[in-house]
C-alpha cells in the first residue's frame, strides 16, 4: 500500500508541473526528483514501470503543448514592450469600403494615372450626384473624400475623384505633376520635363471623365475641378481655354507666374465669351496670406518673385467684372496660412462654394 501511495504521489507531482508548463527535460539525477522518486524510476519491477513511464510520457506531452502555446504570446508581448498591454499586429493598408482605385493608361499621352474614387456615404437609386475632380489626388484625395462624401448642413454630398499617379514615391509624384500641370516648357526650372498641361487636360476630358460617368451616377450639370499650386494653374488653363468642361473651377494658390504668366494668354478670348452671355460658371480663386510679402520693406518687395497673392487677386477681380450674373467669381485670402498648410482650408471652402446644400423646407 505504501508503495502504491508513493506511485500516486509521483504522478500527481509531475502531472501538475506539466499542466502549468513548468516541466523540463530532466535526468534521473535531477534535483527535481526526490530520493524516493529516483529509486522508483530505477526500479526494475515491471509493474512499477508500467505504471510510471506511460504517465510520464503523458506529462511530457502536456508540458510540450503548453510551451508551444505560451511562446508566441510571450514573443508578441516582448515586441510591444509591456506584458500587460494589448497584442498588436499589422493588418495592411487603411481601406474604406466605399472607395475604389483604378489605374488607367492613357491612349492620348501614353502615361499611367491612378484614379481614387469615393461615392457619397448614402446614395439613393435613380439620383445623380455632383462630382469633384481633385488634381494631385495622391496628396488631396483623402481630405476631399472624407469631407465631401458625407455632406453637411452647408454643402451637398458629392462623388470625389482623385486624379494622381500609381506610385508611393513622392519625388515621382512631383516629377509627373510638373510635366502635366505646367503650361509652358521651362527647362531651367524643370529640366526633366514640363509644359504638357494641354495633353493632360485632354486626358481628363476625353478619358477620365467618361470613365467616371460610366461607373457612377454623375450629374453632368454639376462637375467641378479643384487644383492647388501647379494644380491651380492647370485649373485656370482649363477655365480660360475650354470653359465648358466644368461648371465650377477652384484654383487654390494658382502658380500664375509659371512660364511668364503664359496661362493668361487665353484670358481675352474667355472674357469675350463671358461678356456675350455664353458661359454660366462659378469660379473660386484663393490665396494664403504668407504666400507673398505685402509690406513696405523695399528689399523684401524686390526679392518677391511669384507674387502669388497679387496675381490671384487681380485675376479674380478682372473675371468678376465680366458678367456677375452668369459668371460668379469669388476670391478668398486665408489669414495666417502659408502655401503648404492652407490645403485643408481651401478644400472646405471649395465645397461650400461649389455645392451649397439646398435650403431646408420649413
C-alpha positions, 0 to 999 in steps of 0.5 A, a space after each residue: 500500500 505504501 508503495 502504491 501511495 508513493 506511485 500516486 504521489 509521483 504522478 500527481 507531482 509531475 502531472 501538475 508541473 506539466 499542466 502549468 508548463 513548468 516541466 523540463 527535460 530532466 535526468 534521473 539525477 535531477 534535483 527535481 526528483 526526490 530520493 524516493 522518486 529516483 529509486 522508483 524510476 530505477 526500479 526494475 519491477 515491471 509493474 512499477 514501470 508500467 505504471 510510471 513511464 506511460 504517465 510520464 510520457 503523458 506529462 511530457 506531452 502536456 508540458 510540450 503543448 503548453 510551451 508551444 502555446 505560451 511562446 508566441 504570446 510571450 514573443 508578441 508581448 516582448 515586441 510591444 514592450 509591456 506584458 500587460 498591454 494589448 497584442 498588436 499586429 499589422 493588418 495592411 493598408 487603411 481601406 474604406 469600403 466605399 472607395 475604389 482605385 483604378 489605374 488607367 493608361 492613357 491612349 492620348 499621352 501614353 502615361 499611367 494615372 491612378 484614379 481614387 474614387 469615393 461615392 457619397 456615404 448614402 446614395 439613393 437609386 435613380 439620383 445623380 450626384 455632383 462630382 469633384 475632380 481633385 488634381 494631385 489626388 495622391 496628396 488631396 484625395 483623402 481630405 476631399 473624400 472624407 469631407 465631401 462624401 458625407 455632406 453637411 448642413 452647408 454643402 451637398 454630398 458629392 462623388 470625389 475623384 482623385 486624379 494622381 499617379 500609381 506610385 508611393 514615391 513622392 519625388 515621382 509624384 512631383 516629377 509627373 505633376 510638373 510635366 502635366 500641370 505646367 503650361 509652358 516648357 521651362 527647362 531651367 526650372 524643370 529640366 526633366 520635363 514640363 509644359 504638357 498641361 494641354 495633353 493632360 487636360 485632354 486626358 481628363 476630358 476625353 478619358 477620365 471623365 467618361 470613365 467616371 460617368 460610366 461607373 457612377 451616377 454623375 450629374 453632368 450639370 454639376 462637375 467641378 475641378 479643384 487644383 492647388 499650386 501647379 494644380 491651380 494653374 492647370 485649373 485656370 488653363 482649363 477655365 480660360 481655354 475650354 470653359 465648358 468642361 466644368 461648371 465650377 473651377 477652384 484654383 487654390 494658390 494658382 502658380 500664375 507666374 509659371 512660364 511668364 504668366 503664359 496661362 493668361 494668354 487665353 484670358 481675352 478670348 474667355 472674357 469675350 465669351 463671358 461678356 456675350 452671355 455664353 458661359 454660366 460658371 462659378 469660379 473660386 480663386 484663393 490665396 494664403 496670406 504668407 504666400 507673398 510679402 505685402 509690406 513696405 520693406 523695399 528689399 523684401 518687395 524686390 526679392 518677391 518673385 511669384 507674387 502669388 497673392 497679387 496675381 490671384 487677386 487681380 485675376 479674380 477681380 478682372 473675371 468678376 467684372 465680366 458678367 456677375 450674373 452668369 459668371 460668379 467669381 469669388 476670391 478668398 485670402 486665408 489669414 495666417 496660412 502659408 502655401 503648404 498648410 492652407 490645403 485643408 482650408 481651401 478644400 472646405 471652402 471649395 465645397 461650400 462654394 461649389 455645392 451649397 446644400 439646398 435650403 431646408 423646407 420649413 
